[in-house]
Amino acid sequence: MADVDQPRDQVTEWEDRCRAQFAALKKWASGCGCLLKDGDLPPRDFGKSGREHEVFQHSAGRRFWKSTFPGEAGFGAFGYYTPAGYLRRLRLSNIIFADDVQFEGIWPRAKGLSLVTSQPFIHPHPVRFIPTQEEIEAFLESLGFRWVESRLLWERDDGVELADTHDRNFIIAPDGIIRAIDVQPRLKPGFDLAAIIPG
């Protein structure tokens, strides 16, 4: 009988993939000036953290900065993300919602590496800034999405799926337009990201 190792479990493989991606990102960031030091980041005076990020901004800044927790790359309804999956999610969000999320760099910290991004500060509507469920549904339908009850998510014919579409992830801006904040998109297997990038 052949002397072979036990098959590796999926969790170990996923952890190894995350470590390898973080290491590759650190090497790439070091070579292109995106390896951040503490002093490169805005003062962390916003005083807010979520389940995925620490959030901070310059006192007079027009952008919020976000850093993932050390060694992590965010999570949500679709599960935990690898660093590549997290960055792909942000790119999809930029394409779908015309966001302006920007990659700022990799931040080495005592407990691991953090992915750092920024996004514009959106002023809320002065009277009513949380949209109703009906308004959210109409907004997503205007972007070509349909609700799939059996899967409890929104999907589109180009393979994009949306989760985390509760009212705290949308805001009504002063111009009355609904903006998505932290809605989580992903592309179903077999669909091409290039096909949804505007030409």
Secondary structure, 3 states (H helix, E strand, C coil): CCCCCCCCCHHHHHHHHHHHHHHHHHHHHHHHCCECCHHHCCCECCCEECCCEEEEECCCCCEEEEEECCCCCCEECCEECCHHHHHHHHHHHHHHHCCCCEEEEEEEECCEEEEEEEEECCCCCCCCCCCCHHHHHHHHHHCCCEEECCCCEEECCCCEEEECCCHHHEEECCCCCEEECCCEEEECCCCCHHHHCCC
